[in-house]
Amino acid sequence: MITRTTNMSAPARRSIARLSGAAAQSASFGSTTPVTITSASLRRAIAAQQAQSQQQQQQQQQQQQQQQQRSFSTATPVRPKVTAVTTWTARATEAVERSRARAYSQGVEGGKGENKIWEFEDMQKLIEDPKREVVIVDAREPGELIQTGHIPGAINIPITTSPDSFFISEDEFEDRFGFPRPSKDSEVVFYCKAGVRSRGAAGLAREAGWEKVGEYPGSWLDWAARGGKVEH
């Protein structure tokens, strides 16, 4: 007897067809042995077909995993993006080198296109002058000012994290720092911790159009060592 099964999968139907074909072939050759398709035969056929399908799926998954591994090994490495801060930091470094080269030939007052050099005594007189028109700029990071304090009256424009400060618009500057940027007509003097960042900041300010630019090479280390006044 051939058992009819509804909702049977395609592999199972193919197995039944093969068994039926075998039975018909046996009958045509005059076989005396009856071929009977039982439920047990169907179950074995279905189980064998399912096992074969699972094996094929596993082989396909292994091939996909191998292809993915090869793709990862040959993929082009991702390069870090060059950010605007990186670009401006490079410009600050170049400004330091240019200012350093000029430092050998410039005088204390500085000529046209040169930075005026300020000494400790000059800075002392400046902070004591009630009518001073020179803007003192601390080029260190805000965290450094919190730890050590700063020269009285100085404003903070951190050159490392904000090297574009003299190139952005006045409105953007004020939004970023909370106070107006010194005008291009004003005189500015820069200092930092040891005179390196302040030299770069002075160079950038000059590139951006400021002409009356000065720097205090001794910077904070010299100021603190010689007992300069500190404001917190």
C-alpha atoms as an extended CHARMM CRD file, in Angstrom:
* protein
*
       232  EXT
         1         1  MET       CA              0.0000000000        0.0000000000        0.0000000000  PROA      1               0.0000000000
         2         2  ILE       CA              1.2410000000        3.5330000000       -0.8500000000  PROA      2               0.0000000000
         3         3  THR       CA              0.5350000000        5.9410000000        1.9580000000  PROA      3               0.0000000000
         4         4  ARG       CA             -0.4370000000        9.4620000000        0.8080000000  PROA      4               0.0000000000
         5         5  THR       CA              0.8820000000       12.2700000000        2.9690000000  PROA      5               0.0000000000
         6         6  THR       CA             -0.3220000000       15.8500000000        2.6830000000  PROA      6               0.0000000000
         7         7  ASN       CA              1.8590000000       18.8980000000        3.3100000000  PROA      7               0.0000000000
         8         8  MET       CA              4.9070000000       16.7950000000        2.5700000000  PROA      8               0.0000000000
         9         9  SER       CA              8.2150000000       18.5140000000        1.8380000000  PROA      9               0.0000000000
        10        10  ALA       CA              9.7510000000       18.4310000000       -1.6280000000  PROA      10              0.0000000000
        11        11  PRO       CA             12.6880000000       16.1740000000       -0.5680000000  PROA      11              0.0000000000
        12        12  ALA       CA             10.1940000000       13.6820000000        0.9180000000  PROA      12              0.0000000000
        13        13  ARG       CA              8.1080000000       13.6670000000       -2.2580000000  PROA      13              0.0000000000
        14        14  ARG       CA             11.2240000000       13.0130000000       -4.3280000000  PROA      14              0.0000000000
        15        15  SER       CA             12.1530000000       10.0910000000       -2.0520000000  PROA      15              0.0000000000
        16        16  ILE       CA              8.6780000000        8.5920000000       -2.4750000000  PROA      16              0.0000000000
        17        17  ALA       CA              8.9370000000        8.9790000000       -6.2250000000  PROA      17              0.0000000000
        18        18  ARG       CA             12.2720000000        7.1640000000       -6.2700000000  PROA      18              0.0000000000
        19        19  LEU       CA             10.8610000000        4.3220000000       -4.1640000000  PROA      19              0.0000000000
        20        20  SER       CA              7.7950000000        4.0950000000       -6.3850000000  PROA      20              0.0000000000
        21        21  GLY       CA              9.9850000000        4.0000000000       -9.4590000000  PROA      21              0.0000000000
        22        22  ALA       CA             12.0360000000        1.2040000000       -7.9660000000  PROA      22              0.0000000000
        23        23  ALA       CA              8.8760000000       -0.7540000000       -7.2800000000  PROA      23              0.0000000000
        24        24  ALA       CA              7.6130000000       -0.3010000000      -10.8110000000  PROA      24              0.0000000000
        25        25  GLN       CA             10.9670000000       -1.3250000000      -12.2800000000  PROA      25              0.0000000000
        26        26  SER       CA             11.0380000000       -4.4520000000      -10.1480000000  PROA      26              0.0000000000
        27        27  ALA       CA              7.5410000000       -5.3810000000      -11.2530000000  PROA      27              0.0000000000
        28        28  SER       CA              8.3720000000       -4.9210000000      -14.9480000000  PROA      28              0.0000000000
        29        29  PHE       CA             11.2280000000       -7.4100000000      -14.7850000000  PROA      29              0.0000000000
        30        30  GLY       CA              8.9490000000      -10.0420000000      -13.3320000000  PROA      30              0.0000000000
        31        31  SER       CA             10.2720000000       -9.8730000000       -9.8430000000  PROA      31              0.0000000000
        32        32  THR       CA              8.4610000000      -12.2390000000       -7.5280000000  PROA      32              0.0000000000
        33        33  THR       CA              9.3760000000      -10.1470000000       -4.5040000000  PROA      33              0.0000000000
        34        34  PRO       CA              6.7300000000       -7.5390000000       -3.7970000000  PROA      34              0.0000000000
        35        35  VAL       CA              7.9600000000       -4.0340000000       -3.1230000000  PROA      35              0.0000000000
        36        36  THR       CA              6.0350000000       -2.4120000000       -0.3300000000  PROA      36              0.0000000000
        37        37  ILE       CA              6.4360000000        1.2310000000        0.6600000000  PROA      37              0.0000000000
        38        38  THR       CA              5.8220000000        1.3580000000        4.3870000000  PROA      38              0.0000000000
        39        39  SER       CA              5.7250000000        4.2350000000        6.8530000000  PROA      39              0.0000000000
        40        40  ALA       CA              9.0870000000        3.1110000000        8.2230000000  PROA      40              0.0000000000
        41        41  SER       CA             10.6160000000        3.3030000000        4.7510000000  PROA      41              0.0000000000
        42        42  LEU       CA              9.2600000000        6.8010000000        4.2930000000  PROA      42              0.0000000000
        43        43  ARG       CA             10.6120000000        7.9340000000        7.6450000000  PROA      43              0.0000000000
        44        44  ARG       CA             14.0500000000        6.5730000000        6.8160000000  PROA      44              0.0000000000
        45        45  ALA       CA             13.9820000000        8.2520000000        3.4220000000  PROA      45              0.0000000000
        46        46  ILE       CA             12.8900000000       11.5600000000        4.9000000000  PROA      46              0.0000000000
        47        47  ALA       CA             15.5040000000       11.3340000000        7.6690000000  PROA      47              0.0000000000
        48        48  ALA       CA             18.2370000000       10.6040000000        5.1280000000  PROA      48              0.0000000000
        49        49  GLN       CA             17.1380000000       13.5340000000        2.9720000000  PROA      49              0.0000000000
        50        50  GLN       CA             17.0530000000       15.8800000000        5.9670000000  PROA      50              0.0000000000
        51        51  ALA       CA             20.5070000000       14.7580000000        7.0710000000  PROA      51              0.0000000000
        52        52  GLN       CA             21.8340000000       15.4240000000        3.5830000000  PROA      52              0.0000000000
        53        53  SER       CA             20.2230000000       18.8780000000        3.5360000000  PROA      53              0.0000000000
        54        54  GLN       CA             21.7210000000       19.7530000000        6.9310000000  PROA      54              0.0000000000
        55        55  GLN       CA             25.1440000000       18.6230000000        5.7530000000  PROA      55              0.0000000000
        56        56  GLN       CA             24.8670000000       20.8170000000        2.6660000000  PROA      56              0.0000000000
        57        57  GLN       CA             23.8180000000       23.8100000000        4.7820000000  PROA      57              0.0000000000
        58        58  GLN       CA             26.7720000000       23.2890000000        7.1150000000  PROA      58              0.0000000000
        59        59  GLN       CA             29.1440000000       23.1380000000        4.1500000000  PROA      59              0.0000000000
        60        60  GLN       CA             27.6790000000       26.3680000000        2.7520000000  PROA      60              0.0000000000
        61        61  GLN       CA             28.0630000000       28.1050000000        6.1150000000  PROA      61              0.0000000000
        62        62  GLN       CA             31.6860000000       26.9770000000        6.3720000000  PROA      62              0.0000000000
        63        63  GLN       CA             32.3920000000       28.2930000000        2.8710000000  PROA      63              0.0000000000
        64        64  GLN       CA             30.7990000000       31.6510000000        3.7280000000  PROA      64              0.0000000000
        65        65  GLN       CA             32.8740000000       31.9240000000        6.9110000000  PROA      65              0.0000000000
        66        66  GLN       CA             36.0620000000       31.1570000000        4.9770000000  PROA      66              0.0000000000
        67        67  GLN       CA             35.1910000000       33.8170000000        2.3930000000  PROA      67              0.0000000000
        68        68  GLN       CA             34.5440000000       36.3850000000        5.1380000000  PROA      68              0.0000000000
        69        69  GLN       CA             37.8800000000       35.5820000000        6.7900000000  PROA      69              0.0000000000
        70        70  ARG       CA             39.6780000000       36.0400000000        3.4640000000  PROA      70              0.0000000000
        71        71  SER       CA             37.8520000000       39.3360000000        2.9340000000  PROA      71              0.0000000000
        72        72  PHE       CA             38.9330000000       40.6200000000        6.3650000000  PROA      72              0.0000000000
        73        73  SER       CA             42.5560000000       39.6330000000        5.7760000000  PROA      73              0.0000000000
        74        74  THR       CA             42.7350000000       41.3940000000        2.4080000000  PROA      74              0.0000000000
        75        75  ALA       CA             40.6670000000       44.4600000000        3.3300000000  PROA      75              0.0000000000
        76        76  THR       CA             42.3170000000       47.8520000000        2.9820000000  PROA      76              0.0000000000
        77        77  PRO       CA             43.2120000000       49.2390000000        6.4450000000  PROA      77              0.0000000000
        78        78  VAL       CA             41.1650000000       52.2130000000        7.5540000000  PROA      78              0.0000000000
        79        79  ARG       CA             43.2800000000       55.3140000000        7.8180000000  PROA      79              0.0000000000
        80        80  PRO       CA             42.4950000000       57.9140000000       10.4670000000  PROA      80              0.0000000000
        81        81  LYS       CA             40.8300000000       61.0310000000        9.1470000000  PROA      81              0.0000000000
        82        82  VAL       CA             42.8240000000       64.2250000000        9.1420000000  PROA      82              0.0000000000
        83        83  THR       CA             40.7400000000       66.5820000000       11.2290000000  PROA      83              0.0000000000
        84        84  ALA       CA             40.7170000000       70.3420000000       11.1740000000  PROA      84              0.0000000000
        85        85  VAL       CA             42.4220000000       70.3930000000       14.5790000000  PROA      85              0.0000000000
        86        86  THR       CA             45.2830000000       68.2930000000       13.1920000000  PROA      86              0.0000000000
        87        87  THR       CA             45.6940000000       70.7100000000       10.2900000000  PROA      87              0.0000000000
        88        88  TRP       CA             45.7070000000       73.7710000000       12.5210000000  PROA      88              0.0000000000
        89        89  THR       CA             48.1320000000       72.0990000000       14.9390000000  PROA      89              0.0000000000
        90        90  ALA       CA             50.5180000000       71.5700000000       12.0330000000  PROA      90              0.0000000000
        91        91  ARG       CA             50.2040000000       75.2420000000       11.1480000000  PROA      91              0.0000000000
        92        92  ALA       CA             50.9280000000       76.1680000000       14.7550000000  PROA      92              0.0000000000
        93        93  THR       CA             54.0990000000       74.0500000000       14.6440000000  PROA      93              0.0000000000
        94        94  GLU       CA             55.1970000000       75.8000000000       11.4630000000  PROA      94              0.0000000000
        95        95  ALA       CA             54.5370000000       79.1700000000       13.0730000000  PROA      95              0.0000000000
        96        96  VAL       CA             56.7490000000       78.1830000000       16.0180000000  PROA      96              0.0000000000
        97        97  GLU       CA             59.6110000000       77.3010000000       13.6870000000  PROA      97              0.0000000000
        98        98  ARG       CA             59.2970000000       80.5470000000       11.7470000000  PROA      98              0.0000000000
        99        99  SER       CA             59.2090000000       82.5950000000       14.9350000000  PROA      99              0.0000000000
       100       100  ARG       CA             62.2060000000       80.7000000000       16.2920000000  PROA      100             0.0000000000
       101       101  ALA       CA             64.1770000000       81.5140000000       13.1560000000  PROA      101             0.0000000000
       102       102  ARG       CA             63.3340000000       85.2220000000       13.4900000000  PROA      102             0.0000000000
       103       103  ALA       CA             64.2540000000       85.3010000000       17.1760000000  PROA      103             0.0000000000
       104       104  TYR       CA             67.9950000000       85.3150000000       16.4260000000  PROA      104             0.0000000000
       105       105  SER       CA             67.8700000000       88.6090000000       14.5430000000  PROA      105             0.0000000000
       106       106  GLN       CA             65.1110000000       90.6110000000       16.2040000000  PROA      106             0.0000000000
       107       107  GLY       CA             65.5600000000       93.2680000000       18.8710000000  PROA      107             0.0000000000
       108       108  VAL       CA             63.6170000000       93.8150000000       22.0660000000  PROA      108             0.0000000000
       109       109  GLU       CA             61.1740000000       96.1990000000       20.4370000000  PROA      109             0.0000000000
       110       110  GLY       CA             60.9170000000       94.1410000000       17.2660000000  PROA      110             0.0000000000
       111       111  GLY       CA             60.8750000000       95.4650000000       13.7480000000  PROA      111             0.0000000000
       112       112  LYS       CA             58.2090000000       95.2550000000       11.1070000000  PROA      112             0.0000000000
       113       113  GLY       CA             57.0760000000       91.6520000000       10.7510000000  PROA      113             0.0000000000
       114       114  GLU       CA             58.8530000000       90.6460000000       13.9680000000  PROA      114             0.0000000000
       115       115  ASN       CA             57.4990000000       89.8490000000       17.4020000000  PROA      115             0.0000000000
       116       116  LYS       CA             58.3050000000       92.1730000000       20.2640000000  PROA      116             0.0000000000
       117       117  ILE       CA             60.1290000000       90.3340000000       23.0530000000  PROA      117             0.0000000000
       118       118  TRP       CA             58.9140000000       90.9860000000       26.5970000000  PROA      118             0.0000000000
       119       119  GLU       CA             60.9930000000       90.3280000000       29.6980000000  PROA      119             0.0000000000
       120       120  PHE       CA             59.8690000000       89.7550000000       33.2850000000  PROA      120             0.0000000000
       121       121  GLU       CA             60.3000000000       93.4180000000       34.2100000000  PROA      121             0.0000000000
       122       122  ASP       CA             58.2920000000       94.5100000000       31.1720000000  PROA      122             0.0000000000
       123       123  MET       CA             55.4310000000       92.2510000000       32.1690000000  PROA      123             0.0000000000
       124       124  GLN       CA             55.5200000000       93.5540000000       35.7400000000  PROA      124             0.0000000000
       125       125  LYS       CA             55.2100000000       97.1400000000       34.5370000000  PROA      125             0.0000000000
       126       126  LEU       CA             52.4330000000       96.1480000000       32.1680000000  PROA      126             0.0000000000
       127       127  ILE       CA             50.1740000000       94.6200000000       34.8120000000  PROA      127             0.0000000000
       128       128  GLU       CA             50.6990000000       97.6260000000       37.0920000000  PROA      128             0.0000000000
       129       129  ASP       CA             49.7290000000      100.1100000000       34.3840000000  PROA      129             0.0000000000
       130       130  PRO       CA             46.0590000000      101.0510000000       34.9260000000  PROA      130             0.0000000000
       131       131  LYS       CA             45.8370000000      102.4710000000       31.4060000000  PROA      131             0.0000000000
       132       132  ARG       CA             47.4770000000       99.5700000000       29.6460000000  PROA      132             0.0000000000
       133       133  GLU       CA             46.2300000000       98.8810000000       26.1570000000  PROA      133             0.0000000000
       134       134  VAL       CA             48.2410000000       95.7150000000       25.6140000000  PROA      134             0.0000000000
       135       135  VAL       CA             46.2410000000       92.4730000000       25.8080000000  PROA      135             0.0000000000
       136       136  ILE       CA             47.9980000000       89.6410000000       27.6660000000  PROA      136             0.0000000000
       137       137  VAL       CA             47.1280000000       86.2400000000       26.2150000000  PROA      137             0.0000000000
       138       138  ASP       CA             47.7750000000       82.9850000000       28.0780000000  PROA      138             0.0000000000
       139       139  ALA       CA             48.1200000000       80.2660000000       25.4150000000  PROA      139             0.0000000000
       140       140  ARG       CA             47.9850000000       77.3280000000       27.8360000000  PROA      140             0.0000000000
       141       141  GLU       CA             45.0680000000       74.9340000000       28.2880000000  PROA      141             0.0000000000
       142       142  PRO       CA             42.3160000000       75.8490000000       30.7900000000  PROA      142             0.0000000000
       143       143  GLY       CA             43.2730000000       72.9780000000       33.1020000000  PROA      143             0.0000000000
       144       144  GLU       CA             46.7680000000       74.4110000000       33.4910000000  PROA      144             0.0000000000
       145       145  LEU       CA             45.3780000000       77.7770000000       34.5350000000  PROA      145             0.0000000000
       146       146  ILE       CA             43.1820000000       76.1150000000       37.1390000000  PROA      146             0.0000000000
       147       147  GLN       CA             46.2170000000       74.4130000000       38.6620000000  PROA      147             0.0000000000
       148       148  THR       CA             48.6530000000       77.3360000000       38.6500000000  PROA      148             0.0000000000
       149       149  GLY       CA             46.6760000000       80.5190000000       38.1470000000  PROA      149             0.0000000000
       150       150  HSD       CA             47.7140000000       83.0990000000       35.5360000000  PROA      150             0.0000000000
       151       151  ILE       CA             49.3180000000       86.5020000000       35.1060000000  PROA      151             0.0000000000
       152       152  PRO       CA             46.8400000000       89.1510000000       36.3260000000  PROA      152             0.0000000000
       153       153  GLY       CA             44.5750000000       90.4560000000       33.5880000000  PROA      153             0.0000000000
       154       154  ALA       CA             45.4270000000       87.7590000000       31.0530000000  PROA      154             0.0000000000
       155       155  ILE       CA             42.8130000000       86.1600000000       28.8260000000  PROA      155             0.0000000000
       156       156  ASN       CA             43.0110000000       82.4890000000       27.8920000000  PROA      156             0.0000000000
       157       157  ILE       CA             43.1930000000       81.3990000000       24.2400000000  PROA      157             0.0000000000
       158       158  PRO       CA             44.4970000000       77.7880000000       24.2510000000  PROA      158             0.0000000000
       159       159  ILE       CA             46.5890000000       77.3670000000       21.1360000000  PROA      159             0.0000000000
       160       160  THR       CA             46.8190000000       73.5550000000       21.2780000000  PROA      160             0.0000000000
       161       161  THR       CA             43.1030000000       72.7880000000       21.2030000000  PROA      161             0.0000000000
       162       162  SER       CA             41.9960000000       75.9730000000       19.4200000000  PROA      162             0.0000000000
       163       163  PRO       CA             44.7520000000       76.8290000000       16.9300000000  PROA      163             0.0000000000
       164       164  ASP       CA             42.2080000000       78.4200000000       14.5770000000  PROA      164             0.0000000000
       165       165  SER       CA             41.1540000000       81.0570000000       17.1190000000  PROA      165             0.0000000000
       166       166  PHE       CA             42.5650000000       83.9800000000       15.1310000000  PROA      166             0.0000000000
       167       167  PHE       CA             41.1020000000       82.7770000000       11.8300000000  PROA      167             0.0000000000
       168       168  ILE       CA             37.4560000000       82.1550000000       12.7300000000  PROA      168             0.0000000000
       169       169  SER       CA             34.8530000000       84.9070000000       12.7360000000  PROA      169             0.0000000000
       170       170  GLU       CA             34.4740000000       87.2400000000       15.7160000000  PROA      170             0.0000000000
       171       171  ASP       CA             31.0260000000       85.8350000000       16.5000000000  PROA      171             0.0000000000
       172       172  GLU       CA             32.2910000000       82.2610000000       16.4520000000  PROA      172             0.0000000000
       173       173  PHE       CA             35.2090000000       83.2440000000       18.6830000000  PROA      173             0.0000000000
       174       174  GLU       CA             32.9030000000       84.8540000000       21.2390000000  PROA      174             0.0000000000
       175       175  ASP       CA             30.5500000000       81.8590000000       21.1770000000  PROA      175             0.0000000000
       176       176  ARG       CA             33.4940000000       79.5510000000       21.8280000000  PROA      176             0.0000000000
       177       177  PHE       CA             35.2530000000       81.4840000000       24.5970000000  PROA      177             0.0000000000
       178       178  GLY       CA             32.6010000000       83.7640000000       26.0430000000  PROA      178             0.0000000000
       179       179  PHE       CA             34.4700000000       87.0470000000       25.4980000000  PROA      179             0.0000000000
       180       180  PRO       CA             35.3380000000       89.2390000000       22.4900000000  PROA      180             0.0000000000
       181       181  ARG       CA             38.5250000000       88.5610000000       20.5700000000  PROA      181             0.0000000000
       182       182  PRO       CA             41.2050000000       91.2900000000       20.6760000000  PROA      182             0.0000000000
       183       183  SER       CA             40.8840000000       93.5170000000       17.6280000000  PROA      183             0.0000000000
       184       184  LYS       CA             43.5530000000       93.4950000000       14.9430000000  PROA      184             0.0000000000
       185       185  ASP       CA             44.4500000000       97.0600000000       15.9000000000  PROA      185             0.0000000000
       186       186  SER       CA             45.2510000000       96.1180000000       19.4970000000  PROA      186             0.0000000000
       187       187  GLU       CA             48.6800000000       95.0590000000       20.7510000000  PROA      187             0.0000000000
       188       188  VAL       CA             48.9070000000       91.5310000000       22.1300000000  PROA      188             0.0000000000
       189       189  VAL       CA             51.5910000000       89.6790000000       24.0740000000  PROA      189             0.0000000000
       190       190  PHE       CA             51.5330000000       85.8980000000       24.3860000000  PROA      190             0.0000000000
       191       191  TYR       CA             52.9200000000       83.5870000000       27.0470000000  PROA      191             0.0000000000
       192       192  CYS       CA             52.4680000000       79.9120000000       27.9190000000  PROA      192             0.0000000000
       193       193  LYS       CA             54.3820000000       77.5750000000       30.2330000000  PROA      193             0.0000000000
       194       194  ALA       CA             57.8560000000       77.6360000000       28.6970000000  PROA      194             0.0000000000
       195       195  GLY       CA             57.5910000000       79.9230000000       25.6700000000  PROA      195             0.0000000000
       196       196  VAL       CA             57.0450000000       77.3690000000       22.9030000000  PROA      196             0.0000000000
       197       197  ARG       CA             53.2810000000       77.4950000000       22.4730000000  PROA      197             0.0000000000
       198       198  SER       CA             53.2270000000       81.2590000000       22.9240000000  PROA      198             0.0000000000
       199       199  ARG       CA             55.6860000000       81.6100000000       20.0410000000  PROA      199             0.0000000000
       200       200  GLY       CA             53.4150000000       79.5270000000       17.8340000000  PROA      200             0.0000000000
       201       201  ALA       CA             50.3550000000       81.5190000000       18.9100000000  PROA      201             0.0000000000
       202       202  ALA       CA             52.1230000000       84.7750000000       18.1070000000  PROA      202             0.0000000000
       203       203  GLY       CA             53.0370000000       83.4490000000       14.6730000000  PROA      203             0.0000000000
       204       204  LEU       CA             49.4560000000       82.4220000000       13.9480000000  PROA      204             0.0000000000
       205       205  ALA       CA             48.1100000000       85.7920000000       15.0880000000  PROA      205             0.0000000000
       206       206  ARG       CA             50.5310000000       87.5350000000       12.7500000000  PROA      206             0.0000000000
       207       207  GLU       CA             49.4850000000       85.2750000000        9.8770000000  PROA      207             0.0000000000
       208       208  ALA       CA             45.8380000000       86.1210000000       10.5910000000  PROA      208             0.0000000000
       209       209  GLY       CA             46.5090000000       89.8590000000       10.2740000000  PROA      209             0.0000000000
       210       210  TRP       CA             47.6010000000       91.0680000000       13.7290000000  PROA      210             0.0000000000
       211       211  GLU       CA             50.6660000000       93.2950000000       13.4250000000  PROA      211             0.0000000000
       212       212  LYS       CA             51.4620000000       94.4690000000       16.9580000000  PROA      212             0.0000000000
       213       213  VAL       CA             52.3890000000       91.0630000000       18.3330000000  PROA      213             0.0000000000
       214       214  GLY       CA             54.7090000000       90.2440000000       21.2300000000  PROA      214             0.0000000000
       215       215  GLU       CA             55.7770000000       87.2230000000       23.2340000000  PROA      215             0.0000000000
       216       216  TYR       CA             57.1290000000       86.5910000000       26.6970000000  PROA      216             0.0000000000
       217       217  PRO       CA             59.7030000000       83.8010000000       26.1430000000  PROA      217             0.0000000000
       218       218  GLY       CA             60.2160000000       83.1480000000       29.8540000000  PROA      218             0.0000000000
       219       219  SER       CA             56.4850000000       82.5730000000       30.1780000000  PROA      219             0.0000000000
       220       220  TRP       CA             54.9360000000       81.0420000000       33.2820000000  PROA      220             0.0000000000
       221       221  LEU       CA             58.0230000000       79.1970000000       34.5050000000  PROA      221             0.0000000000
       222       222  ASP       CA             59.9900000000       82.4440000000       34.6060000000  PROA      222             0.0000000000
       223       223  TRP       CA             57.0710000000       84.4080000000       36.0450000000  PROA      223             0.0000000000
       224       224  ALA       CA             56.4530000000       81.9680000000       38.9030000000  PROA      224             0.0000000000
       225       225  ALA       CA             60.1550000000       81.4590000000       39.6690000000  PROA      225             0.0000000000
       226       226  ARG       CA             60.6950000000       85.2140000000       40.0360000000  PROA      226             0.0000000000
       227       227  GLY       CA             57.7100000000       85.7720000000       42.2530000000  PROA      227             0.0000000000
       228       228  GLY       CA             55.3290000000       87.3960000000       39.7950000000  PROA      228             0.0000000000
       229       229  LYS       CA             51.7960000000       88.1180000000       40.9560000000  PROA      229             0.0000000000
       230       230  VAL       CA             49.2650000000       85.3690000000       40.3810000000  PROA      230             0.0000000000
       231       231  GLU       CA             45.5620000000       85.6630000000       39.6720000000  PROA      231             0.0000000000
       232       232  HSD       CA             43.1180000000       82.7500000000       39.9940000000  PROA      232             0.0000000000
